Amino acid sequence: MVLCTSVLAAAGGAQLPQHPENLQVLRKTLSTDSVFNLMLDVADGLGVTCGYCHVGGDRPTWDSTHFASDAIPMKVTARAMFRLTDRLNTELLPAMPNRGSTAVTVTCMTCHRGAPRPVTLADTLERILDRQGLDSVIAAYGRFRERYAGRMTYDLSEASLNEIAARLVGATRFRDAARILEVNARQFPNSANVAYQLGLAYEKAGERLLAITEYHRVLSIEPGHAAADRHLRALQPEDPVRDRTVTRNVLTGRMY
């Protein structure tokens, strides 16, 4: 809504083209207002401004915007996406059996949900991990939480970081997985699942006391957690006094 408001405000300060130009997918009979409103929906769906596809589209008015230009590659991509959604809505979805009486119309927002690339948060963070490393992933996660809180763009539940941690465990990067799960535990301190996954990561990394502590945390949140209890019993205390001290420190919030 903020994006649409700002775009409309900009439109008020300049004259839009009298007739749409260079329409290759949209109907050539559409009015300027119809195309403009459609473009607002596209921009909102992708969380972008007009300059994402149109030369000069990031300026305060439309005076220097070249709507007919195809210089920006994303405009060509947008045409392909229009063809895709049109085929989905007019051909493929109507042919689905048992579709029901209330038809679902696919729009840009259906998949993009306010992001230019319709990918999950876990996939986005994994790309950052591969290219820039673990510290960048943790920093990026904080920025995503701040920017997209309360929006439907990304899954900001515990699941996204759990998925990243599981991939790291699969690559035997147990300490890195533990670091990711520590971030998740700070964000979701009352999640037995996050604490349990962190305990497993610590255990695989050889951090016995930290694993014991997390399994105690799991049982403090969910007393009937059989798996945590089983792992806890398997980790025989070598120093009961020290084990109790570490556990007490964690359970009173002195870890992470």
N, C-alpha and C positions, 0 to 999 in steps of 0.2 A: 504494500500500500504506500509506503514511503517513496519507493521508486516511482510508482505511477504518479504520485502527487508532484514529485520534482519534475518529471518529464512533462506533465501537463502544464506546470507553471512555466517551463521553458517554452512550450509551444505557444503560450499566450503572448510571448514577446516577439514572434516572428511569423512570417507567412509561410504556411506549408504549400507544397506544390498543388496547383489547381487540379491536376490529374496525375494519378500514379504512373510512374515510368518504369520500363524494363521489367514488367511483370512476366515471369516465365512459368510459374506454377500456379499462382493465385489467378482467379478469374480477372480478365482485363476489364470487365464491366464494373468491378468494385469501385466505390467512391474513395476519395482520399480519406474521409473520416472512417470508413470501414477498415481500410488497410491500416490506418493509424491505430485504431483500437485493437486490431489483431496484433500489431507489433508490440503494443503495451503488454498484452497477455504473454507474448513470447519473452519479452524482457523480464517480466515478473517471474515467469516460470524458470528462467535460467539465472535469475539474480544478477542481471547485467544491465548496462546502459545501452543506448542506441549505438554508441561507438564500437560495440563488440562486433557489429556487422557493417556499419555504415561509416564511410570516411567523413570525419568531422563531426560525428554524432555525440562526442563527449563535451562539446562546447555549450555555453549557456543558452544560445538560441539556435534556430535551424538555418540561419543565413548562410553558413558555410558547410552545411551538411550535403553531401553528394549522394542522394538516395539512389540514383540510377547506377552508380559505380559498382563494379564487381571486384574492386582492387583488394578488398579484405577477404581472405579465403573462407572465413566463417560464414559469409553470406551464401557462398556456394553450398556449404554444408547445411545451412538452414533450408535451402531449397530441397535438398535430399530428405531432410527430416519432415518437411511438409508433405512430400510424396509418401513417406513411410506412414505418417499418421493418417493421411487420407486413405491409403489402402487398408490400414487396420480398421478404420471406422466404416468404410463403405463396402469392403469385400471380405476380409478375414473374420472380423468379429461377428458380423451378421450370419456367417456360415457355421458358427460354433453351435453344437447341439446343446440343448438344455440351457440356453443362455439366460432365460428368465425374461419377465415382462419389462423390467427396468434396465434399459441398456446403459452400459458404461461407455462414455465417450473418452477416447484417449486424447490428451492434450500434452503440451510441453511439460506442464506441471505434474502430470501423472508420473513421469519417470524422473525428471530433473529435480523437482521439489525445491527450487531456489538455488541450484548449483549448476555451473556450466557443464560439468561432466557428471552424468548420472551413475556414480559409483558409491559404494558404501564407505563409511568412515574407516573401517578396518583396511579396505583396499587402498584408500588414500594414504593412510599412515604407513602401510607396508611399502608403498612407492617411496615415501620419504625415508624410511628405514634403509632401503636398498641404495638410495642415492646419497643420503646425507648422514645417516647414522642414528644411534639411539637417542642421543641428547636432543637432536632436532625433532625426533618423533615426540618426545615428552613436551618440548616447547610448543610444537604445532598443536598437540592435543589441547593444551591450555588455551591457545588462541581460538581453536574451533569451539570449545565450550563457551568462551566469552562471546564469540560472534553469533553462534547458532543456537544459544540457549532459548528455549521456548518456541523454536521453529521446528518444522518437520523435515528439514534438509538431511540431517544425519541422526543416526541412532546414538544418542549420548548416554544410554544406559551402560551398565557394567559390561554388557556383552561385547562391545567393540574392542576394548582393551583385552578382555579375556581371549578373544580370537587372535589378536596379535601375539599374546603370550603363548598360546597353544602352538602357533607356528614356530615361535622361537624354541619352545621345548622340543618340537619335532626336529629342529635343526641342531639339537643338543646344546643350545645356547641358554643354559639354565640360569646363569646369573643375570643375563639380559632379560629373560622372562620374569625373573624376580623383581627387577627394577620397574618393569612395566606394571606388574601386579601391585607393587608398593604404591604407585600412583593411583591405581584403581582402589586400593584399600583406603587411601586418604579420601578419595571421592565418595566411596561407599563403605563407611566404617561398620555398618550394621549388616553387611552381606556375608552370610556364612559361606556362600559359594566362592566369593573372591578370597576370603581368608583361607579356605581349603585349597584353592588353586595355588595360592602363595605358599602355603605349607608344603605342597608337593614340589614346587619349584625350589624352595630352600632345601628340601630333602635331597632332591636330585643334584643340587649344587654342592652337597656335602656340608651344608649349614645346619647341623643337627639341632642345636639349641634354638635357633630361629624357627626351624620346622616345628619343634615341640611347642614353642610359644604360639604359633599360628593354629596348631591343632587345638590347643587350649582355648584360643579365641573362638574358633568354630563352635566348640562345645558350650562356650559361654553364651553364644548367640542362639545355637540350636542344640540343646542338650542331647537329643536323640540321634545325632549325626553319626551313624555306625561306621562310615569309612574313616572319619577323622579319629574316632575312638580306636579303631583297629591300627591305624598308623601310629597313634600315640603309644599304644601298648607295645608295638614292635620296636620303637626307639627306646631301648632300656636306659633309664637314667644312670649316667656314670658319676654324676655329682649332684645328688638330689637337692642340696642347699642352693647351689648355683642355678640349677634348673628352675627352682621355685622363684628365685630372685629375678631371673630373666623373664619368666612368665608373668610375674607380678608387674614388672616394668611395662611390658607390652600391654597388658590388660588395663593398665591405668593410663594409657595413652602416651607413654614416653618413647615409643619407637616410631619409625618412619620420619 
